[in-house]
Amino acid sequence: MEVELRNPRRIMEFDGPMAVTALLTRLSLNRESVLVIRDGTLVPGDAMLADGDHVEIRSVISGGSQ
């Protein structure tokens, strides 16, 4: 699977199948601090990712109004 990370932008390759939580562990990322998107759709932590998937990992950004 192709995994695209942001900040800084980079692309990594991993063999599937692999659970989202396992991927994030391998990348040393906290599940609560990122969004995992497969082929344009947000996926839960227990989802399985397969070879051929394009996965994007984005940092969660929160903000508020003043």
Helices and strands as residue ranges (DSSP letters): E 2-5, E 10-13, E 18-19, H 20-26, G 31-33, E 34-38, E 41-42, E 48-49, E 54-59
